Each structure stands twice: as structure tokens, then as C-alpha cells.
Amino acid sequence: MKVPTEVSSKEEIKTAIEAIKELDLRKVEIDEIKEILTPILKGFVISTPKFNPGLTLYRGRYCDIKPTNVSDLTYPPKEQIEDNQRVNRAGESVFYCSTARNVPFFELYVKPGDKIVLSKWETTEKLIVNNIGYTRTCFSNLKSNRDAQTWGDINKDIYVAETNDLVNEFLSQEFTKIVPIGKEYMYKISIAIAEKLFSDDIFNGLLYPTISMKANADNLAIKTNYIDEKRIVIKSVEYIQIDAKEDFKYTITVLDFANSFKKDGTIGWKGRRPHWVIKENYGELKMIAKNGTWVALDKNGNIVDPE
């Protein structure tokens, strides 16, 4: 296979990058940024993961009053989205979630006294995502304790290293910039990048490292149609109080737990914390720490969920 003819030159890419850096983000429209991104992305290639069914994901949200229905735990209605976020514009919804249980605490920037609901979900179909932010420079800037991931090899016949690496670094660093509260207009660039990368119907969402946890875990922004078509199901939910925060650690109290839900979405709160039950055919349980939480395994190595 030959190198695609539609590849921007290094000079064209640099010119477009400089044009974006000089924009007044208070005034420019997101669609204008997307137009400037066009030559930058022309010929850009990237390898990306495809997740099989059974992927466990976690989602958190502030909640002073314990919710009663699963509809309170999923993505918010469009009319409630008043500000730009990292992936979506104001007035548009996506399902933000994480691959590790502890990530939502940091993404929500919770403080002592806050209460949140932490829901656990599981995909029932393949999840195909694009990705952004997985470069060595980006992970180094975020002071991550892990290496940037890669997924498979890129076909060298369509890969132009000189321009591709330049584009990947620019997109990753712009997308993962820390945006202070009150300056949501700065998200315009990351939104433009996200819309360019996963608007195509082939993608169900976008994968990126969690900025608030120094790229030590992963976030996903999943399209609402994937949720609406019930290709992901809720498994359990915890109602949690934040007791203390010290450096990079939270102390919490689980106030209530549920792992049963009626057809209409009503949450079956148990009025207690979750616990594991040793059943006759298990005989024993082995506890291990995984993704920021305790996991119980039976004697055959199968995961046993708390009840």
C-alpha cells in the first residue's frame, strides 16, 4: 500500500498549529477550530483499542439526596449541560466514565462533607473507541507512574513518522490541558479535537488518560446512543460520603449499596454497606486489590461480586 496522497506537509501542519495557538478562545467558535484542524489531521493515523463485552466501568456524580432511579445515574439531559466540558459542548451529552473505581473521586474534585453516587457498569457488546493523549511527553508532563499505552502496530506503508508524531503530540497536549473552573471556554480546542476524532459512526466513544489522576488510569466519553441501546448495563451503585482528603488519597464512608434494579429503573437500596457472601460451592474467597478496590476471587479464580 502506498502512502496516502492526502497528507499535509510539515510546514502546512506547523502553520495550522500556530494559527490555533494564536486564537482568542473567548471569541472563536468550535467549528472554526475544527476547520483549522483539517490540514493537521489530513493523513494522521493512530492505532486504537477495541474492547470486548464485559468491560467494567465506573461513573460518579454529586448527589446530596440518595437517588431512587437509574435514570439519575446515567448521562445528564442536554438542557442541564450549561458549560463546555473536555469532550462535549454546552447543551450536548456524553456518558463520562472511568476504568478504575477511584478515578471519579478525583475527576469530581470532591471535598470532605460531599456525597456522591458511584455506579458500576458493564458493557454487553463490543466498544470501539478512538484515543487521544497517549504519548510519552504527555504522560511525563502529567507526572504519570505508568507508561503511555499503544494498541497494535501501525501500517508503516501509511505512516509518515515526521508529521504523524508532530500531530499526535500537538493533539495530545492540547486535549489534556488542565482547565481551571470558570474558564470552560478553554475546552473549545479539546472539544474540536474530540469531535474530529470520534464523530464517525464507527466509534462508540473516546478513550483518554485521566488528567486529574496524572494519567494513572483511563477515562472514556461514550456516545449516548450506546447507552440508550442498552449496550451497557448497571451492575451496582454505592452512596458515599467523603470524610477526608490528604494529598492524593480520600477517606470515605459507604452509606448504602444496591445491586438490584427493577425494570422501571428503581434502585433497590439495601440500607447497608456491600459485603461478600461465602457460598457453599465457593468454600473460600481470596481478596486482592485491583483498580483501586478490593476484588474477591473464589477457589477457581472467578470474581465474586459483593451483595
C-alpha positions in Angstrom: 0.0 0.0 0.0 1.3 3.4 -0.9 1.4 6.4 1.4 -2.0 8.3 1.0 -1.8 11.3 -1.3 -3.9 13.4 1.1 -1.1 14.1 3.6 -0.3 17.7 4.7 3.3 18.8 4.6 5.2 19.5 7.8 5.0 23.2 7.0 1.3 23.2 6.5 0.8 21.4 9.8 3.0 23.8 11.7 1.2 26.8 10.2 -2.2 25.4 11.3 -0.9 24.6 14.8 0.4 28.2 15.2 -3.0 29.5 14.0 -4.7 27.5 16.7 -2.3 28.7 19.4 -3.0 32.3 18.4 -6.8 32.0 18.7 -8.8 34.0 21.2 -10.7 31.2 22.7 -13.2 33.6 24.3 -14.4 34.6 20.9 -13.7 31.8 18.4 -16.3 29.2 17.6 -15.6 25.5 17.9 -16.5 24.9 14.3 -13.8 27.4 13.3 -11.2 25.4 15.2 -12.4 22.2 13.5 -11.7 23.9 10.1 -8.2 24.8 11.1 -7.7 21.2 12.4 -8.5 19.8 8.9 -5.0 20.1 7.4 -3.4 18.9 10.7 -5.4 15.7 10.7 -5.0 15.0 6.9 -3.1 11.7 6.7 -2.9 11.3 10.5 -3.0 7.6 11.6 -3.3 6.0 15.0 -3.9 2.6 16.5 -6.8 2.3 18.9 -8.3 -0.4 21.1 -11.5 -2.4 20.7 -13.0 -3.6 24.0 -14.8 -6.9 24.1 -18.1 -7.2 26.0 -17.7 -7.4 29.8 -15.6 -4.2 30.3 -16.2 -2.8 33.8 -16.6 1.0 34.0 -17.3 3.4 36.9 -19.2 6.7 36.9 -19.6 9.2 39.7 -21.8 12.2 40.3 -22.6 14.6 43.2 -25.8 13.7 45.0 -26.8 15.3 48.3 -30.0 13.2 48.3 -29.8 9.5 47.6 -31.2 8.8 44.1 -34.1 6.5 43.5 -33.8 5.6 39.8 -31.0 4.5 37.4 -32.0 7.4 35.2 -30.4 9.7 37.8 -27.1 7.9 37.3 -26.6 7.9 33.6 -25.7 10.9 31.3 -27.5 14.2 32.2 -30.2 15.7 29.8 -28.8 18.1 27.3 -30.7 21.0 28.9 -28.7 20.6 32.1 -25.3 20.9 30.3 -24.6 24.6 30.8 -20.9 24.7 30.2 -18.3 23.2 27.8 -16.6 20.1 29.1 -13.5 18.3 27.9 -15.3 16.3 25.1 -18.7 17.9 24.8 -20.1 21.3 24.1 -22.7 23.0 26.3 -26.1 21.6 25.5 -24.7 18.2 24.4 -24.4 15.0 26.5 -21.9 12.1 26.6 -21.6 9.3 29.2 -18.3 10.1 31.1 -16.9 7.1 32.9 -13.6 5.5 34.1 -11.8 2.2 34.0 -11.0 2.3 37.8 -13.2 2.8 40.8 -11.1 5.5 42.4 -11.0 7.8 39.4 -14.4 9.5 39.8 -13.4 10.9 43.2 -10.6 12.8 41.5 -12.5 13.8 38.4 -15.2 15.3 40.6 -12.7 17.1 42.8 -14.7 16.0 45.8 -14.0 17.5 49.3 -14.8 16.4 52.8 -18.5 16.5 53.5 -19.5 15.9 49.9 -21.7 12.9 49.0 -21.6 11.1 45.7 -23.1 8.1 44.0 -20.6 5.8 42.4 -22.1 3.4 39.9 -20.5 0.3 38.4 -21.4 -0.6 34.8 -20.6 -3.4 32.4 -20.6 -3.4 28.6 -22.7 -6.1 26.8 -21.4 -5.5 23.3 -18.0 -4.5 21.8 -16.9 -1.0 22.5 -14.9 0.6 19.7 -13.2 3.8 20.6 -10.7 6.3 19.3 -8.0 7.6 21.7 -6.0 10.7 22.4 -3.3 11.7 24.9 -1.2 8.6 25.0 2.3 10.0 24.3 5.4 9.8 26.4 5.6 13.6 26.6 2.0 13.9 27.7 2.4 11.2 30.4 5.7 12.8 31.5 4.0 16.3 31.8 1.2 14.8 33.9 3.8 13.0 36.1 2.3 9.6 35.5 3.6 6.5 37.2 2.9 4.3 34.1 4.0 4.2 30.5 1.8 5.5 27.7 -0.1 2.6 26.1 -0.1 1.6 22.5 -2.6 -0.7 20.8 -1.1 -2.8 17.9 1.2 -1.7 15.2 0.5 1.0 12.6 0.9 0.0 9.0 4.2 1.5 8.0 3.0 2.0 4.4 0.6 4.7 5.5 2.6 6.1 8.4 4.6 9.2 7.9 6.6 9.5 11.2 7.8 13.1 10.8 4.3 14.6 10.5 2.4 11.9 12.4 4.4 12.3 15.6 4.2 16.1 15.4 0.4 15.9 15.1 0.0 13.3 17.9 2.0 15.4 20.3 0.1 18.6 19.5 -3.4 16.9 19.8 -2.5 15.1 23.0 -1.0 18.1 24.8 -3.9 20.4 23.7 -6.5 17.8 24.7 -5.0 17.1 28.2 -4.5 20.7 29.3 -5.8 21.5 32.8 -8.7 23.9 32.6 -9.5 26.0 35.7 -13.1 26.3 36.9 -14.7 29.3 35.3 -12.5 29.1 32.2 -14.5 26.5 30.4 -14.0 28.4 27.1 -10.6 26.8 27.1 -12.2 23.4 26.4 -13.1 24.6 22.8 -9.9 23.1 21.5 -10.3 19.7 23.2 -13.9 19.6 22.0 -12.9 20.4 18.5 -10.3 17.6 18.6 -12.7 15.1 20.2 -15.4 15.8 17.6 -12.9 15.3 14.8 -11.6 12.0 16.3 -14.8 10.2 17.2 -17.8 11.7 15.4 -17.6 9.0 12.8 -20.3 6.2 13.3 -17.6 3.6 13.6 -16.6 4.9 17.0 -18.7 4.4 20.2 -16.6 6.8 22.2 -13.2 8.3 23.0 -10.5 7.0 25.4 -8.1 9.3 27.1 -5.9 9.3 30.3 -7.4 10.9 33.4 -5.9 14.3 33.8 -6.9 14.7 37.5 -5.1 11.4 38.4 -1.9 12.2 36.5 -2.7 9.8 33.7 -2.5 6.8 36.0 -5.9 5.4 34.8 -8.2 6.0 31.8 -11.4 7.8 31.1 -14.0 7.3 28.4 -16.6 9.5 26.9 -19.2 7.2 25.4 -21.9 8.3 22.9 -25.4 8.4 24.3 -26.8 6.1 21.6 -24.5 3.3 23.0 -26.2 3.8 26.4 -29.7 4.2 25.0 -29.5 1.0 23.1 -28.6 -0.8 26.4 -25.2 -2.0 25.2 -24.1 -1.2 28.8 -25.9 -2.3 32.0 -25.6 -1.1 35.6 -24.3 -3.7 38.0 -24.2 -1.9 41.3 -24.2 1.5 43.0 -22.8 3.0 46.2 -23.9 6.1 48.1 -20.7 7.5 49.5 -19.7 10.3 51.9 -16.3 11.9 51.6 -14.7 12.1 55.1 -11.2 13.4 54.5 -8.7 14.2 51.8 -4.9 14.0 52.3 -2.5 14.5 49.5 -3.5 12.0 46.8 -5.9 10.0 48.9 -9.5 10.1 50.0 -11.1 8.6 53.1 -14.7 7.7 52.5 -17.7 6.0 54.2 -20.1 3.9 52.1 -23.5 4.8 53.4 -25.6 2.5 51.2 -25.4 -0.1 48.5 -27.6 -1.6 45.8 -27.1 -4.3 43.2 -30.7 -4.9 42.1 -32.8 -2.7 39.9 -36.4 -3.0 38.8 -37.5 -2.9 35.2 -38.5 0.7 35.6 -35.0 1.6 36.9 -36.0 1.8 40.6 -32.9 1.2 42.7 -33.2 -1.5 45.4 -31.1 0.1 48.1 -30.1 -2.4 50.8 -29.7 0.0 53.7 -26.2 -1.2 54.4 -22.6 -1.4 53.0 -21.8 -4.1 50.5 -20.3 -7.4 51.7 -19.2 -10.7 50.3 -21.0 -13.9 51.0 -19.1 -17.2 51.1 -21.4 -19.7 49.4 -21.2 -23.5 49.7 -19.8 -24.1 46.2 -17.1 -21.4 46.7 -15.8 -22.5 50.1 -13.3 -19.7 50.4 -12.6 -16.3 49.0 -9.3 -14.6 48.2 -9.2 -10.8 48.3 -6.9 -8.9 46.0 -6.5 -5.1 45.3 -7.3 -4.2 41.7 -8.1 -0.9 40.0 -8.4 0.9 43.3 -10.8 -1.5 45.0 -10.9 -4.9 46.6 -11.8 -7.9 44.4 -12.9 -11.3 45.8 -11.9 -14.5 43.9 -13.3 -18.0 44.5 -11.1 -21.0 44.6 -11.3 -21.3 40.8 -10.2 -17.7 40.3 -13.6 -16.4 39.4 -14.6 -12.9 40.5 -17.3 -12.9 43.2 -19.3 -9.7 43.4 -20.3 -8.2 46.8 -24.0 -8.5 47.8 
